[in-house]
Amino acid sequence: MRRVDAVYLFDERAAIAEYDGYLSRQDAEAQAHAYMDVVFSRQNAPRIVCGGFTLRPYQLEAQEAILASLERAEHPVAALATGAGKSLIIAALCASLEGRILVVTHRKKLLAQNSQTLAQYLGMSEEVGVYSAGLQQRDTKQRVIFGGVQSIYKRMDELQQAGNFAYVLVDECHLCPAPSETMSMYFYVFAGLRVARRVGFSATPSRMGVSVWGDEDKWFTHCVYNAGIAQLTPEYLAPLVGVLSAQDVDLSAVRVQAGEFVQRDASQAMSEERVARAAVAEMCELATHRKKWAVFCCDIAHTRLIGDLLKDIGIPCGVLVSDQDCAGNDTALA
């Protein structure tokens, strides 16, 4: 770590501790020193270099756990926190496994990211193909095919004309409905891959207390590796820091259903002019030393409101919403 980066990180941690923990400056700096000791103690952790990439220790552990599970004829799941580098683990698996491989996901961005990572990892793009209407590619002959589930679920015979897939890797596998839901797109994909071993990846493999692996009504048999946020922080992921807002928000009219705020009610409360303007002013203050930042809002209307308020005070920003076409969202992300 460069000295200038270390100094900035120390100052940032001390400021957060002082602000969020109501600590004296001396106590805040002591807490920041303890944090930096952890960071520096793990700077020299071993790394494994493969295919021009450097695998982190936990990425190698995940790969080895999955390979061992496949040797036992299982259908494993790896639970990896957002930011853990699933794309690189998928690339390492594709390089290690023999036979044809289908990598399935539901998002165009993940398809492009994962396929590009593997092509770079292997150093040869001719082994990697993409089948996605959204990306305007319909490759079928390569050893590894990255497919959008919406594009491939009725094309399994076409995709296997060059040979049956030995493995199917599913990114964000928590979106796979149970096998009993025989009209789902994933059911058609898996039904067309009767001999293929299934491998799932997800940051949230359990939803509402129900896991995606286990009994007979699951596509996956075991969770063989788990790298959560706590395990990867602070040496690989930036710490999550809660900041008490200076602006009180009246949530008395916001209803709660199934343990969650009703989205429409929350949007109305957070879109009140006084609240929205105060929130924008506070986020600008907190992000003074940041080059880029992301703001997560309640819904589409709230997102557009916050975007407009930021632009009004001279902060350029893109707005990423579900009712905007792909080209518009791509532009916002550029």
QUITA-V591716 format. One record per helix or strand of 2 or more residues. SS is the DSSP state (hx for helix, st for strand). FROM is the first residue (numbers start at 0). TO is the last residue. If there is no record, write none. Layout:
SS;FROM;TO
SS;FROM;TO
This chain:
hx;2;20
hx;24;40
st;46;49
st;52;55
hx;56;70
st;75;79
hx;85;95
st;99;104
hx;107;121
hx;124;126
st;127;131
st;136;137
st;143;147
hx;148;151
hx;155;158
st;164;170
hx;172;174
hx;184;190
st;196;201
st;205;206
st;209;210
st;221;226
hx;228;231
st;255;256
st;259;260
hx;262;269
hx;272;285
hx;299;311
hx;325;332
